[in-house]
Amino acid sequence: MLMRSSGLLFVGHSSFPSTRNSSFLRSPFLDPTTSPNRKRATRLLQPLLSPSARHSCSPRPLLTSLTPPLPPVNQIVAAMEKVDSRQRLCERMRLWELPDQYVIEPTDGISHSLLTISRVDGSIKQTGELPQSSSVRAPKIRTVYGLVGVMKLIAGSYVVVITDRECVGTYMGHPIYKVTSLEILPCNQSLNTSTAEQKKMETEFSELLSAVERMYGLYFSYNANLTLSAQRLYDLGNESKTLPLWRQAEPRFIWNNYMLEMLIDHQLDPYLLPVIQGNILSHFQSAMGKEIIDVTLIARRCTRRTGTRMWRRGADPDGYVANFVETEQIVHAKGFTSSFVQVRGSIPLLWEQVVDLSYKPPFRVVRPEEAPRVAERHFLDLRKRYGSVLAVDLVNKHGSEGRLSEKFANAMQNLFSEDVKYVHFDFHRICGHMHFDRLSLLYDQIADYLNKNGYFMLNSAGEKVKEQHGVVRTNCIDCLDRTNVTQSMIGRKILESQLQQVGIFSENETISTHPNIDESFKKVWASHGDDISMQYAGTPALKRDLVRHGKQTVPGLIADGWNAMTRYYLNNFCDGTKQDAIDLLHGHYIVSVSRDMSTQSPSGGVEALASLPLALGLILVGLIFSTMSLRQVPNNLRHLLFSLLWAAMSIAIAAYVRGNGRMFCNRPRLNKRQY
C-alpha cells in the first residue's frame, strides 16, 4: 500500500502500523503494484518539492535529492519495509491544554503512548490514555509538528513546540521543513509558592526565553540527518544508521541540543527532533541541452560559540570560534551527485571588539600569549573533521585589522605542515575600487590545493568515484561580506570542475558563458549570504551586489548604507539582550537559584543611571536654552554667561557619553566576561 502522512510519502506493505484510516489505506486505487498506479506512485515519489507547500510536499521542483534517480517502486517498497518504526519521529501531534498539564498525543501512528507534562513543575510522564480533566471547561486542542525541547529555569520549566512549518525541499529523498512558528508552553504554576526574589528572576529569564519565538533560519527533517554532509552520510556505518536520528546527528550543528537534554533523560526517542540553524532554501535548476543541473546550498551553523556580531568574536579557550558555518554545495547532474564543503569562522584567537557607540570599535587581543595554543586546538579540530585545512585570511594588511591579522599569521607559524596551509589576501586593497575580477589572483594561489583535495561524487549507481580530502576555511572580520564573495568564487570554480567531470562542460567551458546558469548561481549565493548575515548581524549581507550581479550598483550602495546603519543600531542598543537569550537557549549560561543576583543587575553609581536617551535629551535641552539665552544677549549681557553655561553643560555631557560609550550600550548581563 501507499500512504501519505504529514507531507511524507511512505510506500510499504501491511507491516506498517495500522491507523484509524486503515480502510482508506487499503484502497486498490492506491496500490502501487498495479498499472497505471505504478506510474502515479513513482511520480509522487520524485524528491522535488514545491516552495508553496506548507504541510505537504507536492511534486514540483525546488530542491534536489542527494540520491541517484529513484529505483523501481518495488525496490523502494523493499527498502521501506526495513525501516524500524521504533526509530521514526512523531510528525504530527495533538496538543491538549488541560488546567494542570499538557498532553501531547501522536496522531500519525508512530507511538501509542501519550506524553503528559505537568504545568506545575514541568515533570514528564508517558501514559497510555488521555487523562481525565476535572475542569468543566473544554480543553484547548491544536496541532503541533514537533517538540523542540524543554528549558528549566528557577521555579518552572518551559516547553518549546513547533506550531507551524513549511515544506521547502528534500534531503536524501526526505522532506525538509522550515520552522515558521514556535511557541513556549509555560509550566511554572509552582511560582505561586516562590519567593518574591525568585519570581523576579523567573520573569527576567522567561522574557529572555521568549526570544526563541523570533529565531531565524531553523530547519528540520523527521527522517533525514541534516547535520551531516553527503560525504559523511555516505561514510556513516550501517549500525549508526539504525540509531535514533538525534544520536546520528552532529551535536555541534543541533540548534536545540541543550533543550533536548530533559527529553533524552526520559528516553523519549520518538519526540527527539534535531533542529539546525542555517540556510537550505538556496537552490536553482538550469537546463543544458537535454540535461538538468540542480544546485543546492546548505549552511549549518555551529552552536559551540554562537551569538551576535559584536558580542561573539574570535575563539574561546577550547578553540571554538564565533560565526562558524559549514557550507555544502550539492550538485545533481547527469545521474551524478556531487558535494563540496567549505567553512567560515572568526579568527581563532582570543579577541574582542566591545561596542562603545563608535562606528568601528577597536579590536583587543585577550591573553596574546595563548594565541598559538588556541589556534592549534582550533585547527586540530578541523583536521580531525575535514582532513587538511587551507586558511584564507581576507582582512586588511594595515591598521587595526592588520595588527589582528599579524597575530593570526604568527600563531600559524608553528602549525604549517602538509595538512595546514595559510594564505593572506588583502581583499579591500586588491579588490577595492570595483576590481573584483582580481579575486582570480586568490584563486591562482589556492587552485593546486583545490585540485588536490577535490570534492565528493557519486555515480548513477550510487558508487563513490571521488572524495573530498580537505577544506578551505575562509575568514574576514565578521566572516560575512568579504567571506561570502570569496566562497562564491570558490564554489563557482568547483561547480565548473564538477560539470566538466560529468561531461556537461568541455575542458575550458565556464559558467560565465551560460547566462542562465551564471545568473542563477549568483542569486543563490547572494541569498545564502543574506541568511547567514541575518542570523549573526541582524541584517542582510553587505556587498551582496558583487555576488548577485558581479558589480556594485547604486541601489546596492544605498542598501549597503542602510544595512550598515541598521547593524550599528542593533550592535549598540539591542544585541546585548539578544546575546543573553542565545546563551540561555544553548546552555552557555545555566540558571541556578544559588547564583548571585548582582550578576543580573547593572553596577551602582553613574552606570546604574546611564541612559543614552536621557543624555541626548539633556544635550538637546542645553542647546535649546543656550540658543534662547544667546538671543537675549543684546538686551542683557548676563544672558551671554547663561548661554555659555548651557552650551558647556551640553558639551560636557556629550564628551562624557563619547568617553564612556560602553556604559550607554546594551550589554549582555549573564556572561559578562568571555575569557
C-alpha positions as CSV (number, residue, x, y, z in Angstrom):
1,M,0.0,0.0,0.0
2,L,1.0,3.6,-0.4
3,M,0.4,6.1,2.4
4,R,0.8,9.9,2.6
5,S,1.1,11.4,6.0
6,S,2.1,15.0,7.0
7,G,3.8,15.7,3.7
8,L,5.9,12.5,3.7
9,L,5.1,9.7,1.4
10,F,5.6,6.1,2.6
11,V,5.4,3.0,0.5
12,G,5.1,-0.4,2.0
13,H,3.0,-3.4,2.9
14,S,0.9,-4.3,5.8
15,S,3.9,-4.4,8.2
16,F,3.4,-0.7,8.8
17,P,1.5,0.2,12.0
18,S,-2.2,0.4,11.4
19,T,-4.1,3.8,11.7
20,R,-7.6,4.9,12.2
21,N,-7.9,5.3,8.4
22,S,-6.9,1.8,7.6
23,S,-9.9,1.2,5.3
24,F,-8.8,4.2,3.2
25,L,-5.2,3.0,3.1
26,R,-6.4,-0.4,1.7
27,S,-8.0,1.3,-1.3
28,P,-7.0,-0.5,-4.5
29,F,-6.6,2.9,-6.2
30,L,-3.5,3.5,-4.0
31,D,-1.9,0.1,-4.8
32,P,1.4,1.0,-6.5
33,T,1.8,-2.6,-7.8
34,T,-1.0,-2.1,-10.4
35,S,-0.7,-0.1,-13.6
36,P,-1.3,2.8,-14.1
37,N,-1.0,3.3,-10.3
38,R,2.7,2.3,-10.5
39,K,3.4,5.4,-12.6
40,R,1.3,7.5,-10.3
41,A,3.3,6.3,-7.3
42,T,6.6,6.8,-8.9
43,R,5.6,10.3,-9.9
44,L,4.6,11.1,-6.3
45,L,7.9,9.8,-5.0
46,Q,10.0,12.2,-7.0
47,P,12.1,14.1,-4.4
48,L,11.3,17.6,-5.9
49,L,9.1,19.8,-3.8
50,S,7.1,23.0,-4.1
51,P,8.0,26.1,-2.0
52,S,4.4,26.8,-1.5
53,A,3.6,23.6,0.2
54,R,3.2,24.3,3.9
55,H,2.3,20.9,5.4
56,S,2.8,18.6,2.5
57,C,5.4,18.3,-0.2
58,S,3.9,18.4,-3.7
59,P,5.9,17.2,-6.7
60,R,7.2,20.4,-8.2
61,P,10.9,21.2,-8.5
62,L,12.6,23.1,-5.8
63,L,15.5,21.2,-4.1
64,T,17.4,18.3,-5.5
65,S,17.7,15.0,-3.7
66,L,21.1,13.8,-2.7
67,T,20.4,10.3,-4.0
68,P,20.7,8.9,-7.5
69,P,17.5,8.7,-9.6
70,L,14.8,6.7,-7.9
71,P,14.8,2.9,-8.3
72,P,11.7,1.0,-9.3
73,V,8.8,1.1,-6.9
74,N,9.2,-2.5,-5.8
75,Q,12.8,-1.8,-4.7
76,I,11.6,1.2,-2.7
77,V,8.9,-1.0,-1.1
78,A,11.6,-3.4,0.0
79,A,13.8,-0.7,1.4
80,M,11.0,0.9,3.3
81,E,10.0,-2.4,4.8
82,K,13.4,-2.4,6.6
83,V,12.6,0.8,8.4
84,D,12.4,0.3,12.2
85,S,9.2,2.1,13.2
86,R,10.5,2.5,16.7
87,Q,13.2,4.9,15.4
88,R,10.8,7.1,13.4
89,L,9.8,10.5,14.8
90,C,6.3,11.8,15.6
91,E,5.4,14.2,12.7
92,R,2.0,15.4,13.8
93,M,0.7,15.6,17.3
94,R,-2.4,16.8,19.0
95,L,-1.7,19.2,22.0
96,W,-4.3,19.1,24.8
97,E,-4.1,22.1,27.2
98,L,-5.6,20.9,30.5
99,P,-5.7,23.0,33.6
100,D,-2.9,21.1,35.4
101,Q,-1.0,19.6,32.5
102,Y,-0.2,19.5,28.8
103,V,-0.9,16.3,26.9
104,I,0.8,15.5,23.6
105,E,-0.9,12.8,21.6
106,P,0.8,11.5,18.4
107,T,-1.7,11.3,15.6
108,D,0.4,9.6,12.9
109,G,0.7,6.1,14.4
110,I,4.3,6.4,15.3
111,S,3.8,6.0,19.0
112,H,0.8,4.6,21.0
113,S,1.9,6.4,24.2
114,L,0.8,9.9,25.1
115,L,3.2,12.4,26.8
116,T,2.0,14.4,29.8
117,I,3.8,17.4,31.0
118,S,2.9,18.9,34.4
119,R,2.1,22.6,34.3
120,V,3.2,22.9,37.9
121,D,6.8,21.8,37.7
122,G,7.3,20.5,34.1
123,S,7.7,16.8,35.1
124,I,7.2,14.5,32.1
125,K,5.5,11.1,32.1
126,Q,4.2,8.7,29.4
127,T,0.7,7.3,29.6
128,G,-1.4,5.0,27.5
129,E,-4.6,7.0,27.6
130,L,-5.8,10.6,27.8
131,P,-6.0,11.8,31.4
132,Q,-9.4,12.9,32.7
133,S,-9.9,16.6,33.4
134,S,-11.8,17.8,36.4
135,S,-12.5,21.1,34.7
136,V,-15.9,21.8,33.3
137,R,-14.3,23.9,30.5
138,A,-13.4,22.2,27.3
139,P,-9.7,21.9,26.9
140,K,-7.9,23.8,24.1
141,I,-6.8,21.4,21.4
142,R,-4.5,22.2,18.5
143,T,-1.9,20.5,16.2
144,V,1.8,20.8,16.8
145,Y,4.6,19.4,14.5
146,G,7.5,18.8,16.8
147,L,8.8,19.1,20.3
148,V,11.9,21.3,20.2
149,G,12.8,20.8,23.9
150,V,12.4,21.9,27.5
151,M,14.1,24.7,29.3
152,K,14.4,24.6,33.1
153,L,14.5,28.0,34.9
154,I,14.3,29.0,38.6
155,A,10.9,27.7,39.5
156,G,9.4,26.3,36.4
157,S,10.0,24.6,33.1
158,Y,9.1,25.8,29.6
159,V,8.3,23.5,26.7
160,V,9.0,24.7,23.1
161,V,6.9,23.3,20.4
162,I,6.6,23.8,16.6
163,T,3.2,25.2,15.8
164,D,3.7,25.8,12.1
165,R,6.1,24.6,9.4
166,E,6.7,24.9,5.7
167,C,8.0,22.1,3.4
168,V,10.9,23.6,1.5
169,G,12.5,20.6,-0.3
170,T,14.1,17.2,0.2
171,Y,17.4,15.8,1.5
172,M,18.2,12.2,0.8
173,G,14.7,11.9,-0.6
174,H,13.1,13.0,2.6
175,P,11.1,16.3,3.2
176,I,12.8,19.2,4.8
177,Y,10.7,21.7,6.8
178,K,11.4,25.3,7.8
179,V,10.1,26.3,11.2
180,T,7.7,29.2,10.6
181,S,6.2,29.4,14.1
182,L,7.4,28.4,17.6
183,E,5.6,28.7,20.9
184,I,6.6,28.4,24.5
185,L,4.3,26.5,26.9
186,P,5.0,27.6,30.5
187,C,5.0,25.0,33.2
188,N,5.5,27.4,36.1
189,Q,2.5,27.2,38.4
190,S,4.9,26.4,41.2
191,L,5.8,30.1,41.1
192,N,2.7,30.7,43.3
193,T,4.7,29.4,46.3
194,S,8.0,31.0,45.3
195,T,9.7,34.0,47.0
196,A,9.4,37.5,45.5
197,E,13.1,37.3,44.5
198,Q,12.6,34.0,42.7
199,K,9.5,35.4,40.9
200,K,11.6,38.4,39.8
201,M,14.4,36.2,38.4
202,E,11.9,33.9,36.7
203,T,10.3,36.8,35.0
204,E,13.6,38.1,33.7
205,F,14.7,34.8,32.4
206,S,11.3,33.9,30.8
207,E,11.4,37.2,29.0
208,L,14.8,36.3,27.5
209,L,13.5,32.8,26.7
210,S,10.7,34.4,24.6
211,A,13.4,35.3,22.0
212,V,13.2,31.7,20.8
213,E,9.9,32.5,19.1
214,R,11.8,35.0,16.9
215,M,14.7,32.9,15.9
216,Y,15.6,33.0,12.2
217,G,16.6,30.2,9.8
218,L,15.5,27.0,11.7
219,Y,15.1,23.7,9.7
220,F,14.4,20.1,10.4
221,S,13.5,16.7,8.9
222,Y,11.8,13.8,10.5
223,N,13.8,11.3,8.6
224,A,17.0,12.9,7.1
225,N,20.1,13.8,9.1
226,L,20.6,17.5,8.1
227,T,23.7,17.9,10.3
228,L,26.0,15.8,8.1
229,S,27.3,16.4,4.7
230,A,26.7,14.0,1.8
231,Q,30.1,12.5,2.2
232,R,29.8,11.9,5.9
233,L,26.3,10.4,5.4
234,Y,27.7,8.1,2.8
235,D,30.5,7.0,5.2
236,L,28.1,6.5,8.1
237,G,28.2,2.9,9.1
238,N,25.1,0.7,8.8
239,E,24.9,0.3,12.6
240,S,24.8,4.0,13.1
241,K,22.0,4.4,10.6
242,T,19.8,2.2,12.8
243,L,20.2,4.6,15.7
244,P,17.6,7.3,16.5
245,L,18.1,10.4,14.4
246,W,19.4,12.5,17.3
247,R,22.1,10.0,18.0
248,Q,23.2,10.0,14.4
249,A,23.4,13.8,14.3
250,E,26.5,16.0,14.7
251,P,25.9,17.7,18.2
252,R,27.7,20.9,17.3
253,F,25.1,21.6,14.5
254,I,22.0,20.7,16.6
255,W,20.5,24.1,17.4
256,N,18.3,22.6,20.2
257,N,20.9,20.3,21.6
258,Y,20.7,21.7,25.1
259,M,16.9,21.9,25.1
260,L,16.7,18.2,24.2
261,E,18.6,17.0,27.4
262,M,15.5,16.5,29.5
263,L,13.8,14.5,26.8
264,I,16.9,12.4,26.3
265,D,17.0,11.7,30.1
266,H,13.4,10.3,29.8
267,Q,14.4,8.3,26.7
268,L,11.7,9.8,24.5
269,D,13.3,9.0,21.2
270,P,10.1,9.4,19.0
271,Y,9.9,13.1,20.2
272,L,13.6,13.9,19.9
273,L,13.7,16.2,16.8
274,P,17.1,17.7,15.9
275,V,16.8,21.2,14.5
276,I,19.5,23.1,12.7
277,Q,20.1,26.8,12.1
278,G,21.4,27.9,8.8
279,N,20.1,28.0,5.2
280,I,18.6,25.3,3.0
281,L,16.4,27.5,0.7
282,S,19.2,28.5,-1.8
283,H,18.6,26.4,-4.9
284,F,18.3,26.5,-8.6
285,Q,17.8,24.3,-11.6
286,S,19.0,25.0,-15.1
287,A,18.8,23.2,-18.4
288,M,21.9,22.4,-20.5
289,G,20.6,20.8,-23.7
290,K,18.9,17.6,-22.5
291,E,20.5,17.7,-19.1
292,I,19.1,19.4,-16.0
293,I,21.6,20.8,-13.4
294,D,20.4,21.0,-9.8
295,V,22.5,23.1,-7.4
296,T,21.7,23.5,-3.7
297,L,23.5,25.3,-0.9
298,I,23.1,24.2,2.7
299,A,24.5,26.1,5.6
300,R,24.9,24.6,9.1
301,R,25.7,26.9,12.0
302,C,27.8,25.6,14.9
303,T,26.3,26.2,18.3
304,R,29.6,26.0,20.3
305,R,30.2,29.7,20.2
306,T,27.1,31.1,18.8
307,G,25.9,34.7,19.3
308,T,25.7,38.2,17.9
309,R,28.1,40.0,15.7
310,M,29.9,42.2,18.3
311,W,29.4,40.1,21.4
312,R,30.8,36.9,20.0
313,R,34.1,37.4,18.3
314,G,37.2,35.2,17.9
315,A,37.6,31.9,19.7
316,D,37.1,30.6,23.2
317,P,40.0,28.9,25.1
318,D,38.9,25.5,23.6
319,G,39.4,26.8,20.0
320,Y,35.7,27.0,19.1
321,V,35.2,30.2,17.0
322,A,32.3,32.6,16.5
323,N,30.1,32.5,13.4
324,F,31.4,29.1,12.4
325,V,29.3,27.9,9.4
326,E,29.7,24.8,7.3
327,T,28.5,25.4,3.7
328,E,27.8,22.5,1.4
329,Q,27.3,23.0,-2.3
330,I,25.4,20.0,-3.7
331,V,25.1,19.3,-7.5
332,H,22.9,16.7,-9.2
333,A,23.5,16.4,-12.9
334,K,23.5,13.6,-15.5
335,G,22.8,11.0,-12.8
336,F,25.8,12.1,-10.7
337,T,25.6,13.6,-7.2
338,S,28.5,15.8,-6.1
339,S,29.2,17.7,-2.9
340,F,31.7,20.3,-1.9
341,V,32.2,21.6,1.6
342,Q,33.8,24.8,2.8
343,V,33.7,26.6,6.2
344,R,33.9,30.0,7.6
345,G,34.7,31.2,11.1
346,S,36.1,34.1,13.1
347,I,39.9,34.5,13.5
348,P,40.8,31.7,16.0
349,L,42.4,33.9,18.7
350,L,41.1,35.3,22.0
351,W,40.0,38.7,20.8
352,E,37.0,41.1,21.2
353,Q,35.5,44.2,19.8
354,V,33.3,45.7,22.5
355,V,30.7,48.3,21.4
356,D,31.3,51.8,22.6
357,L,29.0,53.9,20.4
358,S,31.8,54.4,17.8
359,Y,31.1,53.0,14.3
360,K,34.1,50.7,14.4
361,P,35.2,49.9,18.0
362,P,38.9,48.9,18.4
363,F,40.0,45.3,18.5
364,R,41.6,43.9,21.6
365,V,43.5,40.7,21.8
366,V,43.0,39.0,25.1
367,R,45.9,37.0,26.6
368,P,48.0,37.1,23.4
369,E,50.5,34.6,24.9
370,E,47.8,31.9,24.5
371,A,47.2,32.6,20.8
372,P,49.3,29.7,19.5
373,R,47.6,27.2,21.8
374,V,44.1,28.3,20.9
375,A,44.9,28.3,17.2
376,E,46.4,24.8,17.5
377,R,43.3,23.5,19.2
378,H,41.1,25.0,16.5
379,F,43.0,23.6,13.6
380,L,43.4,20.2,15.3
381,D,39.6,20.0,15.5
382,L,39.2,21.0,11.8
383,R,41.8,18.4,10.7
384,K,40.0,15.7,12.6
385,R,36.7,16.6,11.0
386,Y,37.7,17.6,7.4
387,G,41.2,16.4,6.7
388,S,43.7,19.0,5.5
389,V,42.9,22.7,6.0
390,L,43.7,25.8,3.9
391,A,43.1,29.0,5.9
392,V,42.3,32.0,3.7
393,D,42.6,35.3,5.7
394,L,40.9,38.2,3.9
395,V,41.4,41.0,6.5
396,N,43.3,44.3,5.8
397,K,47.1,44.2,6.0
398,H,47.3,47.5,7.7
399,G,45.5,49.4,10.5
400,S,43.8,47.6,13.4
401,E,42.7,44.7,11.2
402,G,46.3,44.4,10.1
403,R,47.6,44.0,13.7
404,L,45.0,41.3,14.3
405,S,45.9,39.5,11.1
406,E,49.6,39.7,12.0
407,K,48.9,37.9,15.3
408,F,46.9,35.3,13.4
409,A,49.8,34.7,10.9
410,N,52.3,34.5,13.8
411,A,50.1,31.9,15.6
412,M,50.0,29.9,12.3
413,Q,53.8,29.7,12.0
414,N,54.0,26.7,14.3
415,L,51.1,24.9,12.6
416,F,52.4,24.9,9.0
417,S,52.5,21.4,7.6
418,E,51.3,19.3,4.7
419,D,47.9,19.4,6.2
420,V,47.6,23.0,7.3
421,K,48.2,25.9,5.0
422,Y,47.7,29.7,5.4
423,V,47.1,32.3,2.7
424,H,46.6,36.0,3.4
425,F,44.7,38.1,0.8
426,D,44.0,41.7,1.5
427,F,40.6,41.8,-0.1
428,H,39.9,45.6,0.3
429,R,43.3,46.6,-1.1
430,I,43.4,44.2,-4.0
431,C,39.8,44.2,-5.0
432,G,38.9,47.7,-4.0
433,H,37.5,50.4,-6.4
434,M,35.3,47.8,-8.1
435,H,38.2,45.5,-9.2
436,F,36.5,42.3,-8.0
437,D,37.8,40.4,-11.0
438,R,41.1,40.4,-9.1
439,L,39.8,37.6,-7.0
440,S,41.3,35.4,-9.7
441,L,44.7,36.2,-8.1
442,L,43.5,34.5,-4.9
443,Y,42.3,31.5,-6.9
444,D,45.7,31.2,-8.6
445,Q,47.2,30.8,-5.1
446,I,44.7,28.1,-3.9
447,A,44.0,26.2,-7.2
448,D,46.5,23.5,-6.6
449,Y,45.1,22.8,-3.1
450,L,41.5,22.6,-4.5
451,N,42.6,20.3,-7.3
452,K,44.5,18.1,-4.8
453,N,41.7,17.8,-2.2
454,G,38.8,17.6,-4.7
455,Y,35.2,17.0,-3.9
456,F,32.8,14.2,-3.2
457,M,31.0,12.5,-6.0
458,L,28.7,9.5,-6.5
459,N,27.9,8.0,-9.9
460,S,24.4,7.0,-11.1
461,A,24.8,3.6,-9.4
462,G,25.4,5.3,-6.0
463,E,29.1,4.4,-6.0
464,K,31.7,6.8,-4.7
465,V,34.0,8.0,-7.5
466,K,35.7,11.0,-5.8
467,E,36.2,12.1,-2.2
468,Q,37.0,15.4,-0.6
469,H,40.1,15.3,1.5
470,G,40.4,18.8,2.8
471,V,38.5,22.0,3.4
472,V,39.0,25.7,2.7
473,R,38.5,27.8,5.8
474,T,37.7,31.5,5.0
475,N,37.6,34.4,7.3
476,C,37.4,38.2,7.3
477,I,36.5,40.2,10.5
478,D,32.7,39.3,10.5
479,C,33.0,36.3,8.2
480,L,30.1,37.7,6.3
481,D,30.5,40.0,3.4
482,R,34.1,39.5,2.1
483,T,33.9,35.9,3.1
484,N,30.7,35.3,1.1
485,V,32.1,36.9,-2.1
486,T,35.2,34.7,-1.8
487,Q,33.3,31.5,-1.0
488,S,31.0,32.1,-4.0
489,M,34.1,32.4,-6.2
490,I,35.5,29.1,-4.9
491,G,32.0,27.4,-5.3
492,R,31.9,28.7,-8.9
493,K,35.2,27.1,-9.8
494,I,34.3,23.8,-8.1
495,L,30.9,23.7,-10.0
496,E,32.7,24.2,-13.3
497,S,35.1,21.4,-12.4
498,Q,32.2,19.1,-11.5
499,L,30.3,19.8,-14.7
500,Q,33.5,19.1,-16.7
501,Q,33.9,15.8,-14.7
502,V,30.5,14.5,-15.7
503,G,30.8,15.7,-19.3
504,I,28.3,18.6,-19.4
505,F,31.1,21.2,-19.8
506,S,34.1,20.9,-22.1
507,E,37.5,21.4,-20.6
508,N,37.7,25.1,-20.9
509,E,34.0,25.9,-20.6
510,T,32.9,28.2,-17.7
511,I,29.7,29.2,-16.0
512,S,30.0,32.8,-17.3
513,T,29.5,31.6,-20.9
514,H,26.0,30.4,-19.9
515,P,23.9,33.4,-18.7
516,N,21.1,31.4,-17.3
517,I,23.4,29.3,-15.0
518,D,25.5,32.4,-14.2
519,E,22.6,34.5,-13.1
520,S,21.0,31.7,-11.0
521,F,24.3,30.8,-9.4
522,K,24.9,34.5,-8.3
523,K,21.3,34.7,-6.9
524,V,21.6,31.5,-4.7
525,W,24.9,32.6,-3.2
526,A,23.5,36.1,-2.5
527,S,20.5,34.5,-0.7
528,H,22.8,32.2,1.1
529,G,24.9,35.1,2.4
530,D,21.9,37.1,3.4
531,D,20.6,34.3,5.6
532,I,23.9,33.8,7.3
533,S,24.3,37.5,7.9
534,M,20.7,37.8,9.3
535,Q,21.5,35.2,11.9
536,Y,24.8,36.8,13.1
537,A,24.5,40.5,12.3
538,G,20.7,41.1,12.1
539,T,20.8,42.4,8.5
540,P,21.3,41.0,5.0
541,A,24.9,40.9,3.8
542,L,26.8,43.9,2.5
543,K,28.5,43.7,-0.9
544,R,25.7,41.3,-2.0
545,D,25.6,43.2,-5.3
546,L,29.0,41.7,-6.0
547,V,27.6,38.2,-5.6
548,R,24.2,38.8,-7.2
549,H,25.3,41.0,-10.2
550,G,29.1,40.7,-10.2
551,K,29.4,44.5,-9.8
552,Q,28.4,47.3,-7.4
553,T,25.2,49.2,-8.3
554,V,23.7,52.4,-7.0
555,P,20.7,50.7,-5.3
556,G,23.2,48.2,-3.9
557,L,25.3,51.1,-2.4
558,I,22.1,52.6,-0.8
559,A,21.1,49.2,0.6
560,D,24.6,48.7,2.0
561,G,24.5,52.1,3.7
562,W,21.1,51.3,5.2
563,N,22.2,47.8,6.4
564,A,25.4,49.3,7.8
565,M,23.4,51.8,9.9
566,T,21.0,49.1,11.0
567,R,23.9,47.0,12.1
568,Y,25.2,49.9,14.1
569,Y,21.9,50.3,15.9
570,L,21.4,46.6,16.6
571,N,25.0,46.2,17.8
572,N,24.9,49.1,20.2
573,F,21.3,49.0,21.5
574,C,19.8,45.5,21.0
575,D,22.3,42.8,20.8
576,G,23.4,42.6,24.4
577,T,19.9,41.3,25.4
578,K,19.8,39.0,22.4
579,Q,23.2,37.5,23.4
580,D,21.8,36.8,26.8
581,A,18.9,35.0,25.2
582,I,21.2,32.9,23.0
583,D,23.4,32.0,25.9
584,L,20.4,30.8,27.8
585,L,18.9,28.8,25.0
586,H,22.2,27.0,24.2
587,G,23.1,26.3,27.9
588,H,26.1,28.6,27.9
589,Y,24.5,30.1,31.0
590,I,23.0,27.7,33.4
591,V,20.2,29.1,35.6
592,S,20.7,28.4,39.3
593,V,18.9,29.6,42.4
594,S,22.3,29.9,44.1
595,R,23.6,32.5,41.6
596,D,24.3,35.9,43.0
597,M,21.5,38.2,41.8
598,S,24.0,41.0,41.3
599,T,25.1,39.3,38.1
600,Q,21.6,40.2,36.7
601,S,21.7,43.9,37.6
602,P,23.9,46.8,36.5
603,S,26.5,48.2,38.7
604,G,25.7,51.0,41.0
605,G,26.7,54.7,40.8
606,V,26.6,56.6,37.5
607,E,26.5,53.4,35.5
608,A,23.1,52.4,37.0
609,L,21.7,55.8,35.8
610,A,23.3,55.7,32.4
611,S,20.7,56.2,29.7
612,L,21.5,57.4,26.2
613,P,18.0,58.8,25.6
614,L,18.3,60.8,28.9
615,A,21.8,62.0,27.9
616,L,20.7,63.1,24.4
617,G,17.7,64.8,26.0
618,L,19.9,66.8,28.3
619,I,22.2,67.7,25.5
620,L,19.2,68.9,23.4
621,V,17.8,70.9,26.3
622,G,21.2,72.6,26.9
623,L,21.5,73.6,23.3
624,I,17.9,75.0,23.2
625,F,18.5,77.1,26.4
626,S,21.9,78.2,25.1
627,T,20.3,79.4,21.9
628,M,17.4,81.2,23.7
629,S,19.9,82.9,26.1
630,L,22.1,83.9,23.2
631,R,19.2,85.7,21.6
632,Q,18.7,87.8,24.8
633,V,22.3,89.0,24.9
634,P,21.5,92.3,23.1
635,N,19.0,93.1,25.9
636,N,21.1,91.9,28.8
637,L,24.7,90.9,28.7
638,R,24.2,88.4,31.6
639,H,22.5,86.1,29.1
640,L,25.8,85.5,27.4
641,L,27.0,83.9,30.6
642,F,23.9,81.7,30.8
643,S,24.3,80.8,27.1
644,L,27.9,79.7,27.7
645,L,26.9,77.7,30.8
646,W,24.1,75.8,28.9
647,A,26.5,75.2,26.0
648,A,29.2,74.0,28.3
649,M,26.8,71.6,30.0
650,S,25.8,70.1,26.6
651,I,29.4,69.7,25.6
652,A,30.4,68.2,28.9
653,I,27.6,65.6,28.7
654,A,28.4,64.8,25.0
655,A,32.1,64.4,26.0
656,Y,31.2,62.1,28.9
657,V,29.0,59.9,26.6
658,R,31.7,59.8,24.0
659,G,34.4,58.8,26.5
660,N,32.2,56.3,28.3
661,G,30.3,54.9,25.3
662,R,30.3,51.3,26.6
663,M,28.2,52.4,29.6
664,F,25.4,53.6,27.4
665,C,25.3,50.5,25.2
666,N,23.1,47.4,25.6
667,R,25.4,44.8,27.0
668,P,25.0,41.1,28.0
669,R,24.2,40.7,31.7
670,L,24.6,36.9,32.1
671,N,28.1,36.1,30.8
672,K,29.9,39.4,31.3
673,R,33.4,38.1,30.8
674,Q,34.0,35.8,27.9
675,Y,37.5,34.7,28.9
